[in-house]
Amino acid sequence: MTPTMTTRISPDWPCQVKIPGSYDWERSAVKWLRELVPTRYAGYPTLIRHPVLLARHATIQVQHEIRVARTALQTARTDLPGLGLSESVIEHTIRMYAAEVLQLQHIARSIRSVTQALVEAHAAR
C-alpha cells in the first residue's frame, strides 16, 4: 500500500479485487465493477477510464436491484398465489428473495469499500 493511502480493508472487500496499492489493483477493481453493471454500460470508455464513475454506476445499479428484490419479497405472499403457485414454491421464492437482498447488501458494502479506495488513490496522485 502506498504511504498516502489510509484505506482499511473491510471484511466486505471483494476477494476478486487486489489490495489497494498493490500492482494492478485498480485494474482488478474495474474488472470486478464491470461485472456488476449491465453489459451495455460496461463497455463505455468513459466508465472504464474513470473507475470512480464506474463505481458510482455500480452503486446505483445495486441500489436499484435491492429495491427490486425487496419489492418482490414484500409482494410475494399476495401476488404469487394468484399465479397458481403452490405454497412450497412461494416459500422457496420468499427465501430466495430474502437471500438475494442480503447478498446485494453485501455487494453494496463491497462497492463502497472499493469506491473509497479508488477515491483515496486518485486523491493521492
Short mmCIF file of the C-alpha atoms (twelve columns), coordinates in Angstrom:
data_MODEL
# 
_entry.id   MODEL 
# 
loop_
_atom_site.group_PDB 
_atom_site.id 
_atom_site.type_symbol 
_atom_site.label_atom_id 
_atom_site.label_alt_id 
_atom_site.label_comp_id 
_atom_site.label_asym_id 
_atom_site.label_seq_id 
_atom_site.Cartn_x 
_atom_site.Cartn_y 
_atom_site.Cartn_z 
_atom_site.pdbx_PDB_model_num 
ATOM 1   C CA . MET A 1   0.000   0.000   0.000   1 
ATOM 2   C CA . THR A 2   1.266   3.453   -0.764  1 
ATOM 3   C CA . PRO A 3   2.163   5.598   2.237   1 
ATOM 4   C CA . THR A 4   -0.520  8.204   1.474   1 
ATOM 5   C CA . MET A 5   -3.367  5.718   1.415   1 
ATOM 6   C CA . THR A 6   -5.350  5.235   4.603   1 
ATOM 7   C CA . THR A 7   -7.954  2.796   3.351   1 
ATOM 8   C CA . ARG A 8   -8.638  -0.014  5.756   1 
ATOM 9   C CA . ILE A 9   -9.690  -3.208  4.083   1 
ATOM 10  C CA . SER A 10  -13.123 -4.087  5.380   1 
ATOM 11  C CA . PRO A 11  -14.478 -7.603  5.780   1 
ATOM 12  C CA . ASP A 12  -16.645 -6.741  2.783   1 
ATOM 13  C CA . TRP A 13  -13.660 -6.178  0.487   1 
ATOM 14  C CA . PRO A 14  -14.298 -8.345  -2.597  1 
ATOM 15  C CA . CYS A 15  -11.843 -11.215 -2.997  1 
ATOM 16  C CA . GLN A 16  -11.744 -10.513 -6.757  1 
ATOM 17  C CA . VAL A 17  -10.113 -7.126  -6.148  1 
ATOM 18  C CA . LYS A 18  -6.465  -6.846  -5.196  1 
ATOM 19  C CA . ILE A 19  -5.433  -4.888  -2.120  1 
ATOM 20  C CA . PRO A 20  -5.204  -1.107  -2.739  1 
ATOM 21  C CA . GLY A 21  -1.683  -0.046  -3.594  1 
ATOM 22  C CA . SER A 22  -0.692  -3.464  -4.890  1 
ATOM 23  C CA . TYR A 23  0.313   -3.981  -8.502  1 
ATOM 24  C CA . ASP A 24  -2.656  -3.693  -10.887 1 
ATOM 25  C CA . TRP A 25  -5.219  -3.350  -8.098  1 
ATOM 26  C CA . GLU A 26  -7.225  -0.686  -9.933  1 
ATOM 27  C CA . ARG A 27  -7.474  -2.905  -12.999 1 
ATOM 28  C CA . SER A 28  -8.841  -5.699  -10.811 1 
ATOM 29  C CA . ALA A 29  -11.339 -3.228  -9.306  1 
ATOM 30  C CA . VAL A 30  -12.511 -2.150  -12.770 1 
ATOM 31  C CA . LYS A 31  -12.882 -5.756  -13.874 1 
ATOM 32  C CA . TRP A 32  -14.986 -6.578  -10.797 1 
ATOM 33  C CA . LEU A 33  -17.106 -3.442  -11.096 1 
ATOM 34  C CA . ARG A 34  -17.777 -4.119  -14.790 1 
ATOM 35  C CA . GLU A 35  -19.325 -7.442  -13.800 1 
ATOM 36  C CA . LEU A 36  -21.848 -5.608  -11.614 1 
ATOM 37  C CA . VAL A 37  -23.292 -3.343  -14.286 1 
ATOM 38  C CA . PRO A 38  -25.277 -4.295  -17.394 1 
ATOM 39  C CA . THR A 39  -23.061 -5.218  -20.321 1 
ATOM 40  C CA . ARG A 40  -24.066 -2.168  -22.360 1 
ATOM 41  C CA . TYR A 41  -22.649 0.110   -19.642 1 
ATOM 42  C CA . ALA A 42  -19.536 -1.955  -19.009 1 
ATOM 43  C CA . GLY A 43  -18.253 -1.090  -22.453 1 
ATOM 44  C CA . TYR A 44  -18.494 2.692   -22.261 1 
ATOM 45  C CA . PRO A 45  -14.945 4.109   -22.476 1 
ATOM 46  C CA . THR A 46  -15.712 6.939   -20.031 1 
ATOM 47  C CA . LEU A 47  -16.693 4.473   -17.327 1 
ATOM 48  C CA . ILE A 48  -13.630 2.318   -17.977 1 
ATOM 49  C CA . ARG A 49  -11.194 5.238   -17.999 1 
ATOM 50  C CA . HIS A 50  -12.677 6.653   -14.792 1 
ATOM 51  C CA . PRO A 51  -13.103 3.822   -12.282 1 
ATOM 52  C CA . VAL A 52  -14.800 6.127   -9.745  1 
ATOM 53  C CA . LEU A 53  -17.572 6.780   -12.296 1 
ATOM 54  C CA . LEU A 54  -17.894 3.042   -12.878 1 
ATOM 55  C CA . ALA A 55  -18.118 2.509   -9.110  1 
ATOM 56  C CA . ARG A 56  -20.818 5.180   -8.897  1 
ATOM 57  C CA . HIS A 57  -22.818 3.468   -11.618 1 
ATOM 58  C CA . ALA A 58  -22.381 0.082   -9.924  1 
ATOM 59  C CA . THR A 59  -23.663 1.634   -6.683  1 
ATOM 60  C CA . ILE A 60  -26.776 2.946   -8.415  1 
ATOM 61  C CA . GLN A 61  -27.300 -0.380  -10.193 1 
ATOM 62  C CA . VAL A 62  -27.081 -2.427  -6.992  1 
ATOM 63  C CA . GLN A 63  -29.319 0.010   -5.092  1 
ATOM 64  C CA . HIS A 64  -31.909 -0.487  -7.822  1 
ATOM 65  C CA . GLU A 65  -31.538 -4.276  -7.633  1 
ATOM 66  C CA . ILE A 66  -32.034 -4.138  -3.849  1 
ATOM 67  C CA . ARG A 67  -35.267 -2.190  -4.340  1 
ATOM 68  C CA . VAL A 68  -36.473 -4.723  -6.921  1 
ATOM 69  C CA . ALA A 69  -35.654 -7.710  -4.697  1 
ATOM 70  C CA . ARG A 70  -37.332 -6.062  -1.683  1 
ATOM 71  C CA . THR A 71  -40.462 -5.336  -3.734  1 
ATOM 72  C CA . ALA A 72  -40.542 -8.915  -4.987  1 
ATOM 73  C CA . LEU A 73  -40.119 -10.156 -1.408  1 
ATOM 74  C CA . GLN A 74  -42.780 -7.845  0.023   1 
ATOM 75  C CA . THR A 75  -45.360 -8.734  -2.633  1 
ATOM 76  C CA . ALA A 76  -44.688 -12.464 -2.960  1 
ATOM 77  C CA . ARG A 77  -47.342 -13.645 -0.477  1 
ATOM 78  C CA . THR A 78  -50.076 -11.599 -2.145  1 
ATOM 79  C CA . ASP A 79  -49.079 -11.887 -5.813  1 
ATOM 80  C CA . LEU A 80  -47.792 -15.429 -6.211  1 
ATOM 81  C CA . PRO A 81  -50.900 -17.409 -5.160  1 
ATOM 82  C CA . GLY A 82  -52.771 -15.699 -7.992  1 
ATOM 83  C CA . LEU A 83  -50.243 -17.148 -10.414 1 
ATOM 84  C CA . GLY A 84  -51.226 -20.659 -9.361  1 
ATOM 85  C CA . LEU A 85  -48.036 -21.413 -7.478  1 
ATOM 86  C CA . SER A 86  -48.065 -23.871 -4.606  1 
ATOM 87  C CA . GLU A 87  -47.329 -22.790 -1.041  1 
ATOM 88  C CA . SER A 88  -43.988 -24.630 -1.090  1 
ATOM 89  C CA . VAL A 89  -42.888 -22.792 -4.247  1 
ATOM 90  C CA . ILE A 90  -43.963 -19.497 -2.689  1 
ATOM 91  C CA . GLU A 91  -41.973 -20.239 0.486   1 
ATOM 92  C CA . HIS A 92  -38.867 -21.149 -1.557  1 
ATOM 93  C CA . THR A 93  -39.304 -17.960 -3.574  1 
ATOM 94  C CA . ILE A 94  -39.568 -15.843 -0.429  1 
ATOM 95  C CA . ARG A 95  -36.377 -17.410 0.957   1 
ATOM 96  C CA . MET A 96  -34.657 -16.815 -2.391  1 
ATOM 97  C CA . TYR A 97  -35.585 -13.118 -2.411  1 
ATOM 98  C CA . ALA A 98  -34.569 -12.702 1.236   1 
ATOM 99  C CA . ALA A 99  -31.170 -14.277 0.488   1 
ATOM 100 C CA . GLU A 100 -30.788 -12.094 -2.574  1 
ATOM 101 C CA . VAL A 101 -31.445 -8.923  -0.566  1 
ATOM 102 C CA . LEU A 102 -28.717 -9.942  1.897   1 
ATOM 103 C CA . GLN A 103 -26.286 -10.750 -0.927  1 
ATOM 104 C CA . LEU A 104 -26.980 -7.449  -2.678  1 
ATOM 105 C CA . GLN A 105 -26.483 -5.546  0.576   1 
ATOM 106 C CA . HIS A 106 -23.098 -7.245  0.939   1 
ATOM 107 C CA . ILE A 107 -22.204 -6.291  -2.636  1 
ATOM 108 C CA . ALA A 108 -23.258 -2.683  -1.921  1 
ATOM 109 C CA . ARG A 109 -20.895 -2.590  1.076   1 
ATOM 110 C CA . SER A 110 -18.128 -4.042  -1.087  1 
ATOM 111 C CA . ILE A 111 -18.684 -1.380  -3.727  1 
ATOM 112 C CA . ARG A 112 -18.473 1.314   -1.038  1 
ATOM 113 C CA . SER A 113 -15.124 -0.077  0.140   1 
ATOM 114 C CA . VAL A 114 -13.721 -0.197  -3.382  1 
ATOM 115 C CA . THR A 115 -15.068 3.277   -4.179  1 
ATOM 116 C CA . GLN A 116 -13.426 4.745   -1.089  1 
ATOM 117 C CA . ALA A 117 -10.097 3.139   -2.016  1 
ATOM 118 C CA . LEU A 118 -10.368 4.450   -5.601  1 
ATOM 119 C CA . VAL A 119 -11.160 7.974   -4.368  1 
ATOM 120 C CA . GLU A 120 -8.208  7.886   -1.961  1 
ATOM 121 C CA . ALA A 121 -5.889  6.529   -4.647  1 
ATOM 122 C CA . HIS A 122 -6.821  9.322   -7.035  1 
ATOM 123 C CA . ALA A 123 -6.557  11.994  -4.329  1 
ATOM 124 C CA . ALA A 124 -3.030  10.775  -3.532  1 
ATOM 125 C CA . ARG A 125 -1.875  11.431  -7.106  1 
# 
